[in-house]
């Protein structure tokens, strides 16, 4: 999975050109528009996820500093990376801080639970809707079901990849539908 992504990133600018070159002439315009829209959707997704991950990691850093959890910068950095996995990334990033809180006593556990509830609430009610509703045109419930299904079928890597794959397929299908409507209207 990583090898095709490497070559896609390495040869990104050439990718669209090569696809257009191997496309039959009558489909070139459709493929060009579709690839352009897919690029916009993926750009919006990655930018939106980066903004959500950054917001989440900043909130976690501040909260860990307030409650006195050691290595706040390290754990907020881990949160930033794992936040790119929708919904479950934040929960995974809480495992190590939870173990440390257990070793620090009951008071730290309570503080960490409060931090978790506050940050998760802010993320779910403010940050994600504000950022991702503008970036992507995917309903949050669709996002949740996609991630749950992907984790069940393909594990964490699938959870990381499912939303962009869905966005690409949605873009392709909407372009095909749009093209079909235009052809029917012209007849």
KOLGUVEX-718459 format. One line per 2 residues: number of its first residue (from 1); their letters; for each residue x, y, z of N, C-alpha, C, O. Coordinates in nm, 4 decimals. Layout:
N
NUM	a	X Y Z X Y Z X Y Z X Y Z; ...;
END
This chain:
187
1	xx	0.0834 -0.1194 0.0000 0.0000 0.0000 0.0000 0.0878 0.1258 0.0000 0.0545 0.2245 -0.0656; 0.1982 0.1226 0.0723 0.2834 0.2406 0.0838 0.3589 0.2690 -0.0464 0.3847 0.3850 -0.0783;
3	xx	0.3942 0.1654 -0.1210 0.4706 0.1849 -0.2436 0.3930 0.2651 -0.3484 0.4491 0.3590 -0.4049; 0.2656 0.2322 -0.3771 0.1923 0.3159 -0.4743 0.1755 0.4601 -0.4267 0.1786 0.5527 -0.5076;
5	xx	0.1576 0.4795 -0.2957 0.1429 0.6153 -0.2431 0.2729 0.6926 -0.2635 0.2707 0.8102 -0.2997; 0.3868 0.6257 -0.2401 0.5160 0.6908 -0.2603 0.5286 0.7396 -0.4043 0.5650 0.8547 -0.4281;
7	xx	0.4985 0.6518 -0.5009 0.5129 0.6904 -0.6412 0.4100 0.7954 -0.6813 0.4382 0.8816 -0.7645; 0.2899 0.7883 -0.6219 0.1890 0.8891 -0.6520 0.2342 1.0264 -0.6018 0.2166 1.1268 -0.6708;
9	xx	0.2919 1.0305 -0.4827 0.3418 1.1578 -0.4309 0.4637 1.2054 -0.5088 0.4774 1.3244 -0.5372; 0.5523 1.1119 -0.5434 0.6740 1.1457 -0.6164 0.6424 1.1982 -0.7567 0.7010 1.2966 -0.8019;
11	xx	0.5502 1.1322 -0.8240 0.5178 1.1664 -0.9627 0.3832 1.2359 -0.9759 0.3225 1.2332 -1.0829; 0.3356 1.2985 -0.8682 0.2041 1.3617 -0.8672 0.1756 1.4516 -0.9851 0.0724 1.4356 -1.0503;
13	xx	0.2645 1.5470 -1.0151 0.2366 1.6364 -1.1269 0.2288 1.5641 -1.2619 0.1562 1.6075 -1.3514; 0.3025 1.4554 -1.2763 0.3024 1.3814 -1.4020 0.1840 1.2855 -1.4127 0.1469 1.2434 -1.5223;
15	xx	0.1249 1.2511 -1.2974 0.0192 1.1501 -1.2931 -0.1006 1.1896 -1.3805 -0.1461 1.1107 -1.4632; -0.1512 1.3121 -1.3617 -0.2677 1.3569 -1.4379 -0.2357 1.3581 -1.5869 -0.3172 1.3159 -1.6689;
17	xx	-0.1177 1.4063 -1.6213 -0.0759 1.4136 -1.7614 -0.0711 1.2736 -1.8242 -0.1178 1.2542 -1.9365; -0.0150 1.1768 -1.7520 -0.0047 1.0407 -1.8059 -0.1423 0.9762 -1.8227 -0.1670 0.9064 -1.9210;
19	xx	-0.2312 0.9998 -1.7269 -0.3671 0.9461 -1.7375 -0.4380 1.0068 -1.8586 -0.5045 0.9355 -1.9338; -0.4243 1.1366 -1.8775 -0.4867 1.2037 -1.9919 -0.4298 1.1504 -2.1230 -0.5039 1.1328 -2.2197;
21	xx	-0.2999 1.1246 -2.1276 -0.2364 1.0743 -2.2497 -0.2857 0.9357 -2.2894 -0.2929 0.9056 -2.4086; -0.3197 0.8510 -2.1934 -0.3649 0.7159 -2.2278 -0.5171 0.7063 -2.2428 -0.5707 0.6000 -2.2742;
23	xx	-0.5859 0.8187 -2.2200 -0.7320 0.8202 -2.2291 -0.7747 0.8438 -2.3736 -0.7163 0.9274 -2.4426; -0.8758 0.7712 -2.4197 -0.9302 0.7993 -2.5539 -0.9785 0.9446 -2.5644 -1.0243 1.0034 -2.4664;
25	xx	-0.9674 1.0001 -2.6834 -0.9929 1.1423 -2.7055 -1.1313 1.1863 -2.6570 -1.1451 1.2944 -2.5997; -1.2332 1.1040 -2.6795 -1.3691 1.1461 -2.6443 -1.3921 1.1528 -2.4927 -1.4902 1.2120 -2.4477;
27	xx	-1.3013 1.0919 -2.4130 -1.3169 1.0929 -2.2669 -1.2191 1.1868 -2.1970 -1.2253 1.2031 -2.0751; -1.1288 1.2487 -2.2734 -1.0230 1.3310 -2.2130 -1.0798 1.4439 -2.1263 -1.0328 1.4647 -2.0144;
29	xx	-1.1784 1.5159 -2.1754 -1.2342 1.6283 -2.0997 -1.2989 1.5794 -1.9702 -1.2807 1.6397 -1.8644; -1.3746 1.4700 -1.9791 -1.4390 1.4140 -1.8605 -1.3347 1.3694 -1.7575 -1.3484 1.3986 -1.6387;
31	xx	-1.2312 1.2989 -1.8026 -1.1261 1.2506 -1.7114 -1.0509 1.3676 -1.6496 -1.0198 1.3644 -1.5305; -1.0215 1.4698 -1.7271 -0.9509 1.5869 -1.6759 -1.0324 1.6562 -1.5666 -0.9787 1.6904 -1.4612;
33	xx	-1.1624 1.6768 -1.5917 -1.2485 1.7394 -1.4908 -1.2588 1.6527 -1.3663 -1.2555 1.7035 -1.2542; -1.2712 1.5226 -1.3860 -1.2832 1.4313 -1.2729 -1.1558 1.4301 -1.1899 -1.1620 1.4373 -1.0672;
35	xx	-1.0406 1.4212 -1.2549 -0.9131 1.4230 -1.1817 -0.8919 1.5551 -1.1086 -0.8387 1.5567 -0.9976; -0.9323 1.6642 -1.1691 -0.9211 1.7949 -1.1041 -1.0094 1.8007 -0.9802 -0.9671 1.8503 -0.8758;
37	xx	-1.1328 1.7499 -0.9915 -1.2231 1.7492 -0.8758 -1.1734 1.6555 -0.7661 -1.1851 1.6873 -0.6477; -1.1184 1.5414 -0.8037 -1.0622 1.4488 -0.7051 -0.9461 1.5152 -0.6318 -0.9329 1.5013 -0.5102;
39	xx	-0.8630 1.5865 -0.7051 -0.7513 1.6577 -0.6430 -0.8014 1.7610 -0.5422 -0.7445 1.7749 -0.4339; -0.9076 1.8335 -0.5775 -0.9643 1.9337 -0.4861 -1.0207 1.8668 -0.3601 -1.0012 1.9164 -0.2492;
41	xx	-1.0899 1.7549 -0.3777 -1.1498 1.6839 -0.2643 -1.0411 1.6312 -0.1712 -1.0512 1.6463 -0.0494; -0.9376 1.5696 -0.2274 -0.8297 1.5166 -0.1440 -0.7515 1.6285 -0.0754 -0.7096 1.6140 0.0395;
43	xx	-0.7323 1.7380 -0.1447 -0.6650 1.8528 -0.0846 -0.7468 1.9059 0.0333 -0.6921 1.9351 0.1396; -0.8766 1.9180 0.0138 -0.9645 1.9652 0.1215 -0.9629 1.8687 0.2397 -0.9628 1.9113 0.3552;
45	xx	-0.9617 1.7391 0.2107 -0.9608 1.6388 0.3176 -0.8317 1.6467 0.3991 -0.8356 1.6525 0.5220; -0.7194 1.6468 0.3313 -0.5905 1.6487 0.4014 -0.5742 1.7790 0.4801 -0.5284 1.7775 0.5943;
47	xx	-0.6109 1.8891 0.4201 -0.6024 2.0178 0.4896 -0.6938 2.0202 0.6106 -0.6537 2.0649 0.7181; -0.8164 1.9724 0.5941 -0.9112 1.9680 0.7052 -0.8638 1.8778 0.8177 -0.8714 1.9146 0.9349;
49	xx	-0.8146 1.7584 0.7818 -0.7642 1.6661 0.8844 -0.6439 1.7247 0.9573 -0.6295 1.7067 1.0782; -0.5578 1.7946 0.8843 -0.4414 1.8572 0.9483 -0.4849 1.9659 1.0465 -0.4280 1.9782 1.1550;
51	xx	-0.5847 2.0439 1.0090 -0.6351 2.1479 1.0990 -0.6985 2.0870 1.2240 -0.6768 2.1351 1.3352; -0.7778 1.9795 1.2046 -0.8391 1.9113 1.3190 -0.7304 1.8519 1.4088 -0.7358 1.8671 1.5308;
53	xx	-0.6326 1.7850 1.3494 -0.5252 1.7226 1.4274 -0.4450 1.8278 1.5042 -0.4104 1.8067 1.6204; -0.4160 1.9389 1.4408 -0.3419 2.0455 1.5079 -0.4226 2.1038 1.6236 -0.3696 2.1242 1.7328;
55	xx	-0.5497 2.1303 1.5995 -0.6363 2.1831 1.7052 -0.6435 2.0875 1.8232 -0.6335 2.1284 1.9389; -0.6610 1.9598 1.7924 -0.6704 1.8582 1.8969 -0.5407 1.8478 1.9763 -0.5433 1.8402 2.0991;
57	xx	-0.4284 1.8476 1.9072 -0.3007 1.8348 1.9775 -0.2698 1.9579 2.0622 -0.2097 1.9454 2.1689; -0.3096 2.0758 2.0168 -0.2903 2.1967 2.0977 -0.3768 2.1903 2.2237 -0.3303 2.2216 2.3333;
59	xx	-0.5031 2.1494 2.2072 -0.5901 2.1361 2.3249 -0.5333 2.0343 2.4242 -0.5340 2.0577 2.5451; -0.4842 1.9213 2.3724 -0.4274 1.8175 2.4587 -0.3016 1.8684 2.5291 -0.2830 1.8442 2.6483;
61	xx	-0.2167 1.9377 2.4565 -0.0951 1.9914 2.5163 -0.1286 2.0847 2.6328 -0.0729 2.0711 2.7417; -0.2188 2.1783 2.6098 -0.2578 2.2740 2.7142 -0.3191 2.2003 2.8333 -0.2869 2.2295 2.9485;
63	xx	-0.4070 2.1054 2.8050 -0.4731 2.0313 2.9133 -0.3733 1.9488 2.9934 -0.3805 1.9461 3.1163; -0.2804 1.8815 2.9261 -0.1796 1.8018 2.9974 -0.0903 1.8907 3.0837 -0.0515 1.8518 3.1939;
65	xx	-0.0580 2.0093 3.0340 0.0223 2.1034 3.1127 -0.0554 2.1485 3.2368 0.0012 2.1583 3.3457; -0.1840 2.1757 3.2199 -0.2669 2.2209 3.3319 -0.2776 2.1142 3.4404 -0.2668 2.1447 3.5592;
67	xx	-0.2991 1.9876 3.3991 -0.3165 1.8824 3.5009 -0.1843 1.8264 3.5506 -0.1821 1.7500 3.6471; -0.0737 1.8632 3.4861 0.0581 1.8209 3.5325 0.1014 1.6831 3.4854 0.1815 1.6174 3.5519;
69	xx	0.0498 1.6386 3.3723 0.0935 1.5103 3.3156 0.2302 1.5304 3.2511 0.2471 1.6225 3.1712; 0.3287 1.4457 3.2842 0.4622 1.4630 3.2253 0.4631 1.4347 3.0746 0.3762 1.3646 3.0227;
71	xx	0.5609 1.4894 3.0073 0.5817 1.4689 2.8629 0.4627 1.5167 2.7788 0.4222 1.4499 2.6836; 0.4083 1.6306 2.8142 0.2905 1.6837 2.7443 0.3172 1.7052 2.5955 0.2311 1.6766 2.5123;
73	xx	0.4354 1.7551 2.5619 0.4671 1.7803 2.4212 0.4745 1.6501 2.3418 0.4236 1.6426 2.2299; 0.5370 1.5488 2.3987 0.5460 1.4192 2.3315 0.4068 1.3600 2.3078 0.3765 1.3140 2.1978;
75	xx	0.3231 1.3614 2.4108 0.1901 1.3010 2.3976 0.0989 1.3822 2.3064 0.0139 1.3254 2.2378; 0.1152 1.5127 2.3048 0.0351 1.5932 2.2125 0.0828 1.5720 2.0684 0.0029 1.5795 1.9750;
77	xx	0.2118 1.5457 2.0503 0.2640 1.5138 1.9161 0.2092 1.3802 1.8669 0.1728 1.3664 1.7502; 0.2038 1.2831 1.9561 0.1445 1.1529 1.9206 -0.0031 1.1710 1.8854 -0.0529 1.1105 1.7904;
79	xx	-0.0725 1.2547 1.9627 -0.2133 1.2839 1.9338 -0.2277 1.3457 1.7954 -0.3194 1.3111 1.7209; -0.1366 1.4377 1.7607 -0.1418 1.5004 1.6282 -0.1339 1.3957 1.5178 -0.2120 1.3994 1.4228;
81	xx	-0.0406 1.3029 1.5299 -0.0224 1.2000 1.4269 -0.1431 1.1069 1.4203 -0.1947 1.0788 1.3121; -0.1875 1.0596 1.5356 -0.2979 0.9634 1.5379 -0.4331 1.0268 1.5056 -0.5271 0.9566 1.4683;
83	xx	-0.4433 1.1575 1.5195 -0.5697 1.2263 1.4909 -0.6064 1.2204 1.3429 -0.7194 1.2523 1.3061; -0.5125 1.1803 1.2584 -0.5443 1.1648 1.1159 -0.6311 1.0417 1.0907 -0.6888 1.0270 0.9829;
85	xx	-0.6404 0.9536 1.1898 -0.7331 0.8406 1.1807 -0.8643 0.8890 1.2408 -0.8718 0.9129 1.3613; -0.9679 0.9038 1.1581 -1.0930 0.9593 1.2099 -1.1489 0.8761 1.3259 -1.1453 0.7531 1.3231;
87	xx	-1.1999 0.9445 1.4259 -1.2711 0.8903 1.5414 -1.1869 0.8058 1.6357 -1.1896 0.8306 1.7563; -1.1126 0.7078 1.5872 -1.0426 0.6186 1.6795 -0.9006 0.6646 1.7110 -0.8415 0.6186 1.8087;
89	xx	-0.8458 0.7528 1.6317 -0.7091 0.7984 1.6535 -0.6902 0.8656 1.7879 -0.5907 0.8421 1.8565; -0.7865 0.9498 1.8256 -0.7770 1.0194 1.9533 -0.7823 0.9200 2.0694 -0.7091 0.9342 2.1673;
91	xx	-0.8684 0.8204 2.0580 -0.8785 0.7194 2.1640 -0.7481 0.6411 2.1778 -0.7039 0.6122 2.2891; -0.6878 0.6075 2.0665 -0.5602 0.5345 2.0693 -0.4519 0.6212 2.1341 -0.3679 0.5713 2.2089;
93	xx	-0.4548 0.7510 2.1048 -0.3526 0.8401 2.1604 -0.3654 0.8571 2.3120 -0.2737 0.9077 2.3767; -0.4771 0.8159 2.3679 -0.4994 0.8296 2.5127 -0.4499 0.7079 2.5917 -0.4526 0.7106 2.7147;
95	xx	-0.4053 0.6024 2.5250 -0.3657 0.4795 2.5946 -0.2444 0.5025 2.6853 -0.2503 0.4732 2.8047; -0.1368 0.5537 2.6306 -0.0145 0.5723 2.7104 -0.0357 0.6751 2.8223 0.0045 0.6489 2.9356;
97	xx	-0.0975 0.7918 2.7948 -0.1239 0.8838 2.9056 -0.2125 0.8216 3.0150 -0.1975 0.8542 3.1328; -0.3034 0.7337 2.9766 -0.3882 0.6660 3.0758 -0.3051 0.5739 3.1645 -0.3273 0.5672 3.2854;
99	xx	-0.2108 0.5041 3.1054 -0.1228 0.4152 3.1836 -0.0377 0.4983 3.2801 -0.0194 0.4610 3.3959; 0.0136 0.6107 3.2312 0.0929 0.6983 3.3179 0.0059 0.7541 3.4301 0.0492 0.7613 3.5451;
101	xx	-0.1175 0.7937 3.3963 -0.2079 0.8459 3.4992 -0.2380 0.7397 3.6043 -0.2492 0.7709 3.7229; -0.2513 0.6141 3.5614 -0.2729 0.5044 3.6568 -0.1575 0.4939 3.7557 -0.1779 0.4679 3.8743;
103	xx	-0.0375 0.5142 3.7060 0.0795 0.5042 3.7940 0.0932 0.6255 3.8863 0.1632 0.6198 3.9874; 0.0256 0.7351 3.8506 0.0358 0.8574 3.9310 -0.0733 0.8680 4.0379 -0.0666 0.9545 4.1253;
105	xx	-0.1726 0.7810 4.0310 -0.2754 0.7819 4.1342 -0.4133 0.8177 4.0837 -0.4325 0.8572 3.9687; -0.5090 0.8024 4.1745 -0.6505 0.8206 4.1425 -0.6818 0.9641 4.0989 -0.7620 0.9845 4.0078;
107	xx	-0.6204 1.0620 4.1621 -0.6466 1.2023 4.1281 -0.6090 1.2323 3.9835 -0.6823 1.3017 3.9130; -0.4957 1.1802 3.9398 -0.4529 1.2033 3.8012 -0.5472 1.1323 3.7039 -0.5740 1.1842 3.5956;
109	xx	-0.5970 1.0159 3.7406 -0.6923 0.9448 3.6548 -0.8180 1.0293 3.6369 -0.8683 1.0436 3.5255; -0.8682 1.0846 3.7456 -0.9883 1.1690 3.7389 -0.9613 1.2916 3.6521 -1.0443 1.3279 3.5687;
111	xx	-0.8460 1.3556 3.6710 -0.8099 1.4718 3.5898 -0.8037 1.4350 3.4410 -0.8519 1.5093 3.3555; -0.7432 1.3187 3.4117 -0.7313 1.2753 3.2719 -0.8677 1.2457 3.2109 -0.8916 1.2779 3.0945;
113	xx	-0.9560 1.1858 3.2868 -1.0923 1.1584 3.2374 -1.1638 1.2897 3.2078 -1.2320 1.3017 3.1060; -1.1485 1.3872 3.2954 -1.2108 1.5184 3.2723 -1.1535 1.5838 3.1469 -1.2276 1.6392 3.0657;
115	xx	-1.0206 1.5772 3.1316 -0.9565 1.6303 3.0106 -1.0108 1.5605 2.8871 -1.0466 1.6252 2.7886; -1.0168 1.4287 2.8931 -1.0662 1.3511 2.7796 -1.2080 1.3941 2.7419 -1.2369 1.4157 2.6242;
117	xx	-1.2956 1.4064 2.8404 -1.4350 1.4440 2.8136 -1.4430 1.5842 2.7534 -1.5152 1.6066 2.6562; -1.3692 1.6775 2.8112 -1.3737 1.8159 2.7618 -1.3179 1.8251 2.6198 -1.3800 1.8854 2.5322;
119	xx	-1.2016 1.7656 2.5973 -1.1380 1.7743 2.4651 -1.2217 1.7012 2.3600 -1.2400 1.7516 2.2492; -1.2723 1.5833 2.3944 -1.3553 1.5074 2.2994 -1.4827 1.5847 2.2660 -1.5265 1.5851 2.1510;
121	xx	-1.5418 1.6496 2.3650 -1.6630 1.7285 2.3416 -1.6332 1.8477 2.2516 -1.7064 1.8737 2.1561; -1.5258 1.9200 2.2821 -1.4880 2.0337 2.1972 -1.4562 1.9889 2.0544 -1.4944 2.0538 1.9570;
123	xx	-1.3857 1.8771 2.0447 -1.3516 1.8253 1.9120 -1.4785 1.7896 1.8344 -1.4947 1.8295 1.7191; -1.5671 1.7150 1.8977 -1.6868 1.6674 1.8287 -1.7914 1.7728 1.8015 -1.8621 1.7660 1.7010;
125	xx	-1.8020 1.8709 1.8906 -1.9091 1.9708 1.8787 -1.8654 2.1014 1.8131 -1.9477 2.1742 1.7576; -1.7354 2.1307 1.8197 -1.6894 2.2600 1.7686 -1.5881 2.2442 1.6554 -1.6100 2.2924 1.5443;
127	xx	-1.4770 2.1763 1.6845 -1.3638 2.1736 1.5913 -1.3980 2.0993 1.4619 -1.3880 2.1562 1.3532; -1.4380 1.9733 1.4734 -1.4639 1.8935 1.3521 -1.5776 1.9523 1.2690 -1.5609 1.9684 1.1481;
129	xx	-1.6936 1.9855 1.3290 -1.7986 2.0446 1.2437 -1.7556 2.1750 1.1772 -1.7891 2.1999 1.0614; -1.6817 2.2577 1.2499 -1.6409 2.3863 1.1922 -1.5423 2.3683 1.0775 -1.5500 2.4389 0.9769;
131	xx	-1.4505 2.2745 1.0923 -1.3451 2.2582 0.9917 -1.3881 2.1629 0.8796 -1.3806 2.1978 0.7618; -1.4328 2.0434 0.9165 -1.4576 1.9408 0.8151 -1.5867 1.9614 0.7365 -1.5967 1.9161 0.6225;
133	xx	-1.6859 2.0290 0.7953 -1.8085 2.0518 0.7189 -1.7812 2.1429 0.5998 -1.8475 2.1332 0.4966; -1.6840 2.2305 0.6150 -1.6462 2.3156 0.5026 -1.5523 2.2424 0.4071 -1.5583 2.2621 0.2857;
135	xx	-1.4662 2.1584 0.4625 -1.3654 2.0919 0.3806 -1.4248 1.9789 0.2962 -1.3928 1.9653 0.1781; -1.5108 1.8988 0.3575 -1.5653 1.7809 0.2881 -1.7170 1.7905 0.2860 -1.7775 1.8577 0.3695;
137	xx	-1.7761 1.7241 0.1915 -1.9209 1.7200 0.1851 -1.9672 1.5787 0.2210 -2.0371 1.5133 0.1437; -1.9266 1.5329 0.3402 -1.9628 1.3993 0.3875 -2.0315 1.4151 0.5224 -1.9793 1.4814 0.6121;
139	xx	-2.1485 1.3541 0.5362 -2.2224 1.3601 0.6618 -2.1424 1.2888 0.7714 -2.0826 1.1845 0.7452; -2.1403 1.3430 0.8928 -2.0634 1.2793 1.0011 -2.1015 1.1332 1.0277 -2.0147 1.0517 1.0592;
141	xx	-2.2303 1.0993 1.0154 -2.2703 0.9590 1.0357 -2.2120 0.8684 0.9278 -2.1726 0.7552 0.9558; -2.2066 0.9179 0.8061 -2.1433 0.8409 0.6982 -1.9971 0.8164 0.7321 -1.9455 0.7061 0.7138;
143	xx	-1.9318 0.9192 0.7813 -1.7919 0.9096 0.8218 -1.7737 0.8023 0.9298 -1.6832 0.7193 0.9209; -1.8591 0.8046 1.0304 -1.8502 0.7072 1.1402 -1.8678 0.5648 1.0881 -1.7885 0.4766 1.1210;
145	xx	-1.9714 0.5418 1.0070 -1.9961 0.4072 0.9551 -1.8837 0.3595 0.8632 -1.8477 0.2418 0.8640; -1.8295 0.4505 0.7851 -1.7166 0.4144 0.6990 -1.5968 0.3671 0.7818 -1.5357 0.2646 0.7515;
147	xx	-1.5647 0.4420 0.8848 -1.4485 0.4083 0.9678 -1.4715 0.2770 1.0430 -1.3828 0.1919 1.0482; -1.5901 0.2608 1.1009 -1.6200 0.1367 1.1739 -1.6118 0.0162 1.0802 -1.5526 -0.0860 1.1149;
149	xx	-1.6708 0.0284 0.9627 -1.6647 -0.0807 0.8653 -1.5228 -0.1090 0.8188 -1.4839 -0.2245 0.8019; -1.4462 -0.0032 0.7983 -1.3081 -0.0207 0.7524 -1.2226 -0.0882 0.8580 -1.1417 -0.1753 0.8260;
151	xx	-1.2396 -0.0490 0.9840 -1.1633 -0.1121 1.0927 -1.1990 -0.2599 1.1016 -1.1118 -0.3448 1.1202; -1.3267 -0.2896 1.0883 -1.3724 -0.4288 1.0961 -1.3136 -0.5129 0.9835 -1.2708 -0.6261 1.0058;
153	xx	-1.3115 -0.4585 0.8652 -1.2664 -0.5348 0.7479 -1.1146 -0.5316 0.7312 -1.0526 -0.6348 0.7055; -1.0548 -0.4131 0.7459 -0.9137 -0.4013 0.7110 -0.8214 -0.3490 0.8186 -0.7020 -0.3325 0.7936;
155	xx	-0.8724 -0.3225 0.9371 -0.7871 -0.2769 1.0451 -0.7588 -0.1275 1.0409 -0.8247 -0.0537 0.9676; -0.6601 -0.0820 1.1198 -0.6314 0.0610 1.1329 -0.5886 0.1290 1.0030 -0.6231 0.2448 0.9798;
157	xx	-0.5151 0.0595 0.9195 -0.4730 0.1196 0.7932 -0.5938 0.1502 0.7048 -0.5990 0.2541 0.6390; -0.6899 0.0593 0.7041 -0.8122 0.0822 0.6270 -0.8904 0.2001 0.6839 -0.9491 0.2780 0.6088;
159	xx	-0.8913 0.2133 0.8164 -0.9608 0.3259 0.8795 -0.8987 0.4590 0.8381 -0.9687 0.5588 0.8210; -0.7687 0.4590 0.8225 -0.6975 0.5790 0.7818 -0.7302 0.6161 0.6363 -0.7370 0.7342 0.6022;
161	xx	-0.7501 0.5156 0.5517 -0.7655 0.5393 0.4076 -0.9101 0.5477 0.3598 -0.9343 0.5948 0.2487; -1.0063 0.5038 0.4397 -1.1422 0.4878 0.3889 -1.2090 0.6196 0.3509 -1.2776 0.6248 0.2488;
163	xx	-1.1920 0.7236 0.4269 -1.2611 0.8495 0.3958 -1.2104 0.9109 0.2652 -1.2925 0.9523 0.1834; -1.0788 0.9188 0.2420 -1.0357 0.9690 0.1108 -1.0802 0.8794 -0.0055 -1.1143 0.9291 -0.1128;
165	xx	-1.0797 0.7481 0.0160 -1.1256 0.6565 -0.0895 -1.2732 0.6811 -0.1185 -1.3147 0.6874 -0.2342; -1.3515 0.6948 -0.0124 -1.4938 0.7249 -0.0289 -1.5132 0.8562 -0.1040 -1.5973 0.8651 -0.1934;
167	xx	-1.4352 0.9584 -0.0676 -1.4468 1.0892 -0.1329 -1.4124 1.0797 -0.2818 -1.4767 1.1437 -0.3650; -1.3107 0.9996 -0.3148 -1.2735 0.9804 -0.4549 -1.3862 0.9103 -0.5307 -1.4255 0.9543 -0.6388;
169	xx	-1.4379 0.8018 -0.4740 -1.5473 0.7282 -0.5396 -1.6721 0.8146 -0.5541 -1.7401 0.8099 -0.6566; -1.7016 0.8928 -0.4518 -1.8169 0.9829 -0.4576 -1.7992 1.0853 -0.5695 -1.8938 1.1152 -0.6424;
171	xx	-1.6788 1.1384 -0.5827 -1.6504 1.2360 -0.6883 -1.6646 1.1726 -0.8260 -1.7248 1.2314 -0.9158; -1.6097 1.0532 -0.8427 -1.6186 0.9843 -0.9725 -1.7640 0.9554 -1.0080 -1.8074 0.9808 -1.1204;
173	xx	-1.8388 0.9020 -0.9114 -1.9790 0.8687 -0.9383 -2.0628 0.9930 -0.9661 -2.1503 0.9908 -1.0526; -2.0368 1.1008 -0.8935 -2.1132 1.2232 -0.9198 -2.0794 1.2807 -1.0571 -2.1668 1.3345 -1.1250;
175	xx	-1.9526 1.2696 -1.0984 -1.9141 1.3164 -1.2325 -1.9795 1.2298 -1.3411 -2.0255 1.2810 -1.4431; -1.9828 1.0986 -1.3178 -2.0492 1.0100 -1.4137 -2.1984 1.0412 -1.4223 -2.2560 1.0438 -1.5311;
177	xx	-2.2601 1.0648 -1.3070 -2.4021 1.0990 -1.3042 -2.4272 1.2316 -1.3750 -2.5214 1.2445 -1.4532; -2.3419 1.3301 -1.3466 -2.3521 1.4610 -1.4097 -2.3351 1.4499 -1.5611 -2.4094 1.5118 -1.6372;
179	xx	-2.2386 1.3721 -1.6035 -2.2128 1.3518 -1.7473 -2.3323 1.2837 -1.8132 -2.3718 1.3210 -1.9236; -2.3898 1.1846 -1.7464 -2.5050 1.1128 -1.8004 -2.6253 1.2061 -1.8113 -2.6990 1.1992 -1.9097;
181	xx	-2.6465 1.2924 -1.7135 -2.7562 1.3882 -1.7192 -2.7389 1.4867 -1.8342 -2.8353 1.5229 -1.9017; -2.6145 1.5296 -1.8556 -2.5870 1.6236 -1.9641 -2.6147 1.5571 -2.0985 -2.6720 1.6197 -2.1877;
183	xx	-2.5750 1.4318 -2.1137 -2.5998 1.3586 -2.2404 -2.7483 1.3416 -2.2627 -2.7947 1.3598 -2.3752; -2.8259 1.3070 -2.1592 -2.9703 1.2893 -2.1745 -3.0384 1.4221 -2.2075 -3.1337 1.4252 -2.2853;
185	xx	-2.9904 1.5307 -2.1495 -3.0500 1.6616 -2.1721 -3.0237 1.7092 -2.3158 -3.1085 1.7767 -2.3741; -2.9090 1.6757 -2.3730 -2.8730 1.7182 -2.5083 -2.9453 1.6392 -2.6156 -2.9507 1.6830 -2.7305;
187	x	-3.0010 1.5241 -2.5814 -3.0708 1.4413 -2.6825 -3.2066 1.4914 -2.7164 -3.2756 1.4318 -2.7991;
END
